[in-house]
Structures are given as C-alpha cells and as structure tokens.
Amino acid sequence: MYQDWLTDIQGRFDDAFKDMKARHNYEYGVEIEVAMCRVLRTVLPGRAEVCRGSVIDRNGTIAKGDDLVVFDAAAFTPLRGLGHDLSVKQSVPAEAVLACIEIKHTLRLDGKGPTSLTKAFEQAIDVKSLERDRVPLEDLGWGVRFKGVDVARPKRYPECRNPWYSAIWARYVEPEDPELLNEFLHDHHEIGPMPDCVAAGSLFSMPGRVQQGKVRGVQVAAPFCAGAEKHATWCVPQTLARGTAHLLWAISWIRLGRMPWDYVIMEGMGSLPGITYV
C-alpha cells in the first residue's frame, strides 16, 4: 500500500517533467518550479495551497529564498488570484506559512554558484530567521489555552506547534555522492537552523537520531530538525515522493497562529486624525 503511494507520487512528478519538456523544450528555471507546484496541488491537504514566491514577516523582512511556499489557504488569501497561472509570484505573510521549498533543476554539491548546495542551503534556512509569534503546545486554537496543565509533546518534536519547515528539492544532483551531502550537512549542523529535508536526484536526507544499544544505526527522529542529532542520508529511488511524504508529515504537526489582521487594519492610521470613544 505505502510503496504504491510512493510509486504513484513519483510517477506524477515524472509525468509533469515529461510534459514540461514536451511543451517548452527545456527543463530549467521557472518551469521546474511550476511542474512541482502542479504535483503538490494534487496531494496537499485541503487547508493547504502552494505558490511560487517569497515569505515576508510583519517587520517587512523578506526571506532570501524565492521558490515554493506552502501556506494555509483558510487563513490567508493571496493578493493575486492563483487560478491556474503558477507563473505569478506571491508574497505570503510568515504567519500563514506551512513550509518553504527551495527548488533546483540540478543541485551541485560542490562550488558556490546559484545551483550549488551552499546557495540552496543559505536560502532554505533564511526563512527560519523571520519573525512570527510562537504557538505554545498548550494552545487548543487561537484564544483558547490550557492553564496549569503540563502538556507533553512527542519525543524530539519541537517545543511549539508552528515551527518553520524548509526543504531542498532537485530533479538531479551532481555528483551523486551521499557521503558528500552528509558531510556538508554534518559540517553545518552546529552553525544554526538546518533545512529539514533534502530530496535531490537519488539522494534523500532527513533528521535522524543515533540509536544506541545492541542494534545501532540511525532512526527517523521527527519531521523537523529540532532535537535531531544528525542528518541521515540515503541513495534511494523515489526521492521527490519521499520528500512529499516528509512535507505532509510536517504539515500534520503544524498548527499556525493567528493572522495579524489588527496590524493590517491599523497600518498607516497612527498619524491620521480620528475619534476615540471611551
């Protein structure tokens, strides 16, 4: 059953890439992002939507990444109607964002160019520096919260319900070397926030934990880097389907906070004359 799910989703990506090449006779830039958007629209849960664009917080800071943004469509309506025109880029407020995915046609594990892992890594983690209110574990929904009750979370999950999730996806990877990818992620693990998943070519990497005792190895920790001891990297088939499953796993945990509609209403009104009734 589950293997069939991976096969089906990977087949959707492959079909989208074939259609992209047949229509445009090339496979680069915007078209690879549009193709992945179309596939994600067929598998995302009802509350989620995906667009090409960027993330902005209430301070006006914009994340460096500029690829795919998965957001809560029930909480936020884009300024530009999405329709079927995925060539239109959107600006999505941080409070509505479920995930950000950096897209490359070919991810190069060496060098520092625009298609390099170094560049994709910088873009994928930049969104995690944006500001948004933290949703505590004890929140049942906006405005309703447990008081005086200890709320436990699954082991190694984040300490809030709206952690940032970011990933790097690519159709191809050069060189196809899992050790090189793992070494890069290991070297950068102590620097700061990490991308939560890498699905590139035949390489798939996600957070793991070291299993001690008689049976040693790496086990999946959670769909987020919080609390993970390391990234585990494999050379496997169906990596984009696995990346999609990892994304859906993360979204199932995320509960976003409220949209700052009060800020939206009052923006630019402070200097205007008005009447206040007490």
C-alpha positions as CSV (number, residue, x, y, z in Angstrom):
1,M,0.0,0.0,0.0
2,Y,2.6,2.6,1.1
3,Q,5.1,1.5,-1.6
4,D,2.3,2.1,-4.1
5,W,1.8,5.6,-2.7
6,L,5.4,6.5,-3.3
7,T,5.3,5.0,-6.8
8,D,2.2,6.9,-7.7
9,I,3.5,10.3,-6.4
10,Q,6.9,9.8,-8.1
11,G,5.1,9.0,-11.3
12,R,3.2,12.3,-11.0
13,F,6.5,14.2,-10.8
14,D,7.9,12.2,-13.7
15,D,4.9,12.9,-15.9
16,A,5.0,16.6,-15.0
17,F,8.6,16.8,-16.1
18,K,7.9,15.0,-19.4
19,D,5.0,17.3,-20.1
20,M,7.2,20.3,-19.2
21,K,9.9,19.3,-21.6
22,A,7.4,18.5,-24.4
23,R,5.8,21.9,-24.1
24,H,8.8,24.1,-23.6
25,N,11.7,22.0,-24.9
26,Y,13.8,22.9,-21.9
27,E,13.8,22.0,-18.2
28,Y,15.2,24.9,-16.3
29,G,14.2,27.9,-14.2
30,V,10.5,28.7,-13.8
31,E,9.2,25.5,-15.5
32,I,10.7,23.1,-12.9
33,E,9.1,25.1,-10.1
34,V,5.7,25.2,-11.9
35,A,5.8,21.4,-12.6
36,M,6.5,20.7,-8.9
37,C,3.7,23.1,-7.9
38,R,1.2,21.3,-10.0
39,V,2.1,17.9,-8.5
40,L,1.9,19.3,-4.9
41,R,-1.5,20.7,-5.6
42,T,-2.8,17.2,-6.2
43,V,-1.5,15.8,-2.8
44,L,-1.7,18.6,-0.3
45,P,-4.4,18.5,2.3
46,G,-7.5,20.7,1.8
47,R,-6.3,23.5,4.0
48,A,-3.0,23.9,2.2
49,E,-2.1,25.7,-1.1
50,V,1.2,26.2,-2.8
51,C,2.5,29.0,-4.9
52,R,5.8,30.4,-6.3
53,G,7.0,33.4,-4.3
54,S,8.6,34.6,-1.1
55,V,7.8,34.9,2.6
56,I,7.6,38.3,4.4
57,D,7.2,38.9,8.1
58,R,5.4,41.8,9.9
59,N,8.6,43.8,10.0
60,G,8.8,43.8,6.2
61,T,11.8,41.4,6.2
62,I,11.7,39.1,3.1
63,A,13.4,35.7,3.2
64,K,16.1,35.2,0.6
65,G,14.5,32.0,-0.8
66,D,12.2,32.6,-3.8
67,D,10.7,29.2,-4.8
68,L,7.7,27.3,-3.5
69,V,5.7,28.4,-0.5
70,V,3.1,26.1,1.1
71,F,0.6,28.1,3.1
72,D,-2.7,27.8,4.9
73,A,-5.3,28.8,2.4
74,A,-8.0,29.1,5.1
75,A,-6.0,31.8,6.9
76,F,-4.7,33.9,4.0
77,T,-5.9,34.9,0.6
78,P,-3.1,35.9,-1.9
79,L,-3.3,39.4,-3.3
80,R,-3.1,38.0,-6.8
81,G,-5.6,35.3,-7.6
82,L,-3.8,32.0,-8.1
83,G,-6.1,30.3,-10.5
84,H,-4.0,28.1,-12.8
85,D,-1.3,30.7,-13.5
86,L,1.6,29.5,-11.5
87,S,4.0,31.9,-13.3
88,V,2.6,34.6,-11.0
89,K,4.7,35.0,-7.8
90,Q,3.1,35.8,-4.5
91,S,4.2,37.4,-1.2
92,V,3.0,35.2,1.7
93,P,3.0,36.5,5.3
94,A,5.0,34.5,7.7
95,E,2.0,33.7,9.9
96,A,0.3,31.8,7.1
97,V,3.3,29.7,6.0
98,L,3.4,25.9,6.5
99,A,6.6,25.2,4.6
100,C,9.2,26.6,2.1
101,I,10.9,24.5,-0.5
102,E,14.0,25.6,-2.5
103,I,13.8,24.1,-6.0
104,K,16.7,23.3,-8.3
105,H,16.8,21.5,-11.6
106,T,20.2,20.2,-10.8
107,L,21.7,20.6,-7.3
108,R,25.5,20.7,-7.4
109,L,27.1,19.5,-4.1
110,D,30.3,21.4,-4.7
111,G,31.0,25.1,-5.5
112,K,29.1,28.2,-4.5
113,G,27.2,29.1,-7.7
114,P,23.4,29.7,-8.0
115,T,22.7,26.0,-8.4
116,S,25.0,24.9,-5.6
117,L,24.1,23.2,-2.3
118,T,25.7,26.1,-0.5
119,K,23.4,28.6,-2.1
120,A,20.3,26.4,-1.7
121,F,21.2,25.8,2.0
122,E,21.5,29.5,2.7
123,Q,18.1,30.2,1.0
124,A,16.4,27.3,2.7
125,I,17.5,28.3,6.2
126,D,16.9,32.1,5.8
127,V,13.2,31.8,6.2
128,K,13.8,30.4,9.8
129,S,15.2,33.8,10.8
130,L,11.9,35.6,10.1
131,E,9.7,36.7,13.0
132,R,6.4,35.3,13.9
133,D,4.6,34.6,17.2
134,R,5.3,31.2,18.7
135,V,2.3,28.9,19.2
136,P,2.7,27.1,22.5
137,L,1.9,23.4,22.9
138,E,-0.9,24.1,25.3
139,D,-2.8,26.2,22.7
140,L,-6.0,24.5,21.6
141,G,-6.7,27.1,19.0
142,W,-6.2,30.9,18.9
143,G,-7.6,32.4,22.1
144,V,-8.0,29.1,23.9
145,R,-5.3,27.6,26.1
146,F,-4.9,25.1,28.8
147,K,-3.8,26.7,32.1
148,G,-1.9,24.9,34.9
149,V,-1.6,21.7,32.8
150,D,1.7,20.1,31.7
151,V,1.4,19.4,28.0
152,A,3.7,16.7,26.7
153,R,4.9,16.5,23.1
154,P,6.1,13.5,21.1
155,K,9.8,12.8,21.7
156,R,12.1,15.1,19.7
157,Y,9.3,17.2,18.3
158,P,9.6,21.0,18.5
159,E,8.5,22.9,21.6
160,C,5.9,24.8,19.7
161,R,3.2,24.0,17.2
162,N,4.3,26.3,14.4
163,P,8.0,25.5,13.8
164,W,9.5,26.6,10.5
165,Y,9.8,23.8,7.9
166,S,12.1,24.2,4.9
167,A,13.4,21.7,2.4
168,I,15.6,21.5,-0.7
169,W,14.3,19.6,-3.7
170,A,16.0,19.0,-7.1
171,R,15.4,16.7,-10.0
172,Y,19.0,15.8,-10.4
173,V,22.1,16.0,-8.2
174,E,25.8,16.2,-9.2
175,P,27.9,14.4,-8.1
176,E,25.6,11.6,-6.9
177,D,27.5,11.1,-3.7
178,P,25.6,10.6,-0.4
179,E,28.8,10.9,1.6
180,L,29.5,14.4,0.2
181,L,25.9,15.5,1.1
182,N,26.1,14.0,4.5
183,E,29.5,15.6,5.2
184,F,28.2,19.0,4.2
185,L,25.1,18.7,6.5
186,H,27.3,17.4,9.3
187,D,29.7,20.3,9.0
188,H,26.9,22.9,9.0
189,H,24.8,21.3,11.8
190,E,26.3,23.3,14.6
191,I,26.1,26.6,12.8
192,G,22.4,27.2,13.1
193,P,19.0,26.2,11.6
194,M,19.1,23.4,9.1
195,P,16.9,22.6,6.2
196,D,14.5,19.8,7.4
197,C,14.8,17.6,4.3
198,V,16.9,17.3,1.1
199,A,15.5,15.3,-1.8
200,A,17.8,15.7,-4.8
201,G,18.3,13.2,-7.6
202,S,18.7,9.8,-6.0
203,L,19.8,11.4,-2.6
204,F,17.4,11.7,0.3
205,S,18.4,13.2,3.6
206,M,16.3,14.0,6.8
207,P,16.9,14.4,10.5
208,G,17.8,11.3,12.5
209,R,18.9,10.2,15.9
210,V,21.6,7.8,16.8
211,Q,20.2,4.5,18.2
212,Q,22.3,3.0,21.0
213,G,22.4,-0.4,22.4
214,K,22.6,-3.8,20.7
215,V,21.2,-2.5,17.4
216,R,23.0,0.6,16.3
217,G,22.2,2.9,13.5
218,V,20.1,5.9,12.6
219,Q,16.4,6.1,13.1
220,V,13.9,8.8,12.0
221,A,13.5,11.4,14.7
222,A,10.8,13.7,13.6
223,P,9.9,15.8,10.5
224,F,11.8,18.7,12.0
225,C,15.5,19.3,12.8
226,A,14.7,20.3,16.4
227,G,16.2,17.8,18.7
228,A,17.8,15.7,15.9
229,E,21.4,14.7,16.5
230,K,22.3,14.5,12.8
231,H,21.0,14.2,9.2
232,A,20.8,10.7,7.8
233,T,21.4,10.4,4.0
234,W,20.5,7.5,1.7
235,C,20.9,6.8,-2.0
236,V,17.3,5.6,-2.9
237,P,14.7,5.8,-5.6
238,Q,11.5,8.0,-5.5
239,T,13.2,10.8,-3.6
240,L,10.7,13.5,-4.5
241,A,7.8,11.2,-3.4
242,R,9.7,10.7,-0.1
243,G,10.2,14.4,0.2
244,T,6.5,14.9,-0.3
245,A,5.7,12.4,2.4
246,H,8.1,14.2,4.7
247,L,6.4,17.5,3.9
248,L,2.9,16.1,4.7
249,W,4.3,14.6,7.9
250,A,5.5,18.1,9.0
251,I,2.2,19.8,8.0
252,S,0.2,17.3,10.1
253,W,2.0,18.6,13.2
254,I,1.9,22.3,12.4
255,R,-0.8,24.5,13.9
256,L,-0.4,28.1,12.9
257,G,-1.1,31.2,15.0
258,R,-3.5,34.0,14.1
259,M,-3.0,36.3,11.2
260,P,-2.2,39.8,12.5
261,W,-5.3,41.4,11.0
262,D,-5.2,44.2,13.7
263,Y,-1.8,45.2,12.3
264,V,-3.2,45.2,8.8
265,I,-6.1,47.4,9.7
266,M,-4.1,49.9,11.7
267,E,-1.1,50.2,9.4
268,G,-0.6,53.8,8.4
269,M,-3.5,55.0,10.5
270,G,-1.5,56.2,13.5
271,S,-0.8,59.6,12.0
272,L,-4.3,60.2,10.8
273,P,-6.9,62.1,12.8
274,G,-9.7,60.0,14.3
275,I,-12.3,59.8,17.1
276,T,-11.9,57.5,20.1
277,Y,-15.0,56.7,22.2
278,V,-14.3,55.7,25.8
